[in-house]
Amino acid sequence: MNNQTSGDSALQIMRTVPSLTIVVPCYNEAEVFIYCVDALNKIVTDLVLRKKIEQNSHILFVDDGSKDNTWLQITEAAKKLDYVQGLKLSRNRGHQTALIAGLSVVDTDVCISIDADLQDDIKCIEQMIDKYMLGNDIVYGVRNDRSSDSFFKRNTANIFYGSMSAMGVNQIENHADYRLLSKRALAALLEFKEQNLYIRGLIPLLGFNSDKVFYTREERVAGESKYPLKKMLGLAIEGVTSLTVTPLRLICALGFLTCFFSFLAIIYILVAKFTGQVIEGWTSVIISIFFLSGVQLLSLGVIGEYVGKIYMETKRRPKFFIDEQTTD
């Protein structure tokens, strides 16, 4: 679990006003971009004027190979607004990779990652800065309720966090990718070189002083969610297989139980044979075959997922390529 900074020790840490980069991954966000850039630019301008952050702070929009005119809007905004910069990946690589791409070019004292849909409360940015000034290197943005979610999404989220915790994945519940990282926390995160990224599971492994800010997640301002059920399931599988070998151990336990019950079945069959109580029939045989075949295929699937990840990791391919970048 992350280390919560105590009030006494935090107050002893003196920090200067930081420079800030807000990293915003974007994929087909043309409909919502105008609202996002306007809201974030106002926040940064206000914080600079009140000397909460340095003048050289900025917002970095990372275009993850969008098929609409998101990149065009980013470049236009960068020309008009002093605090806006853009980074374009050569192709779509997924949200987590786009986020890492943006974080990898950050050169300010702190960075805050946030999605472009404006569902995360941007007013928490100032609270995050305040908690950084108290000595925290990591500040998590955490939802304080899920009342705005559908019944299905709310319950599947609870199952997801419960399952991940049971499998030994240490992550902050109801936290996605809205967080602040100090320069040294970011440097530590970038030391992780794996191809299969589940950033929200890696952050707690850093071990630096951390704190939380709580907020209520709003509805999307415009556009459609980029995380339908299929992608959410994919992210869950990515998180489990990237951070824990518990599924492999569960397979081992399942194999042991199957062998144990098979051994009991063999004893029962032998006793029935020698006592002349054998009943002719094929139902039990067919059921056993289908059951064991299902167990074997499921086990091979889980093992194959891990083998596939090993295969991709050994290639050591670059995670992304930068196509274009706006100038300061």
Disulfide bonds with the S-S distance in Angstrom:
none
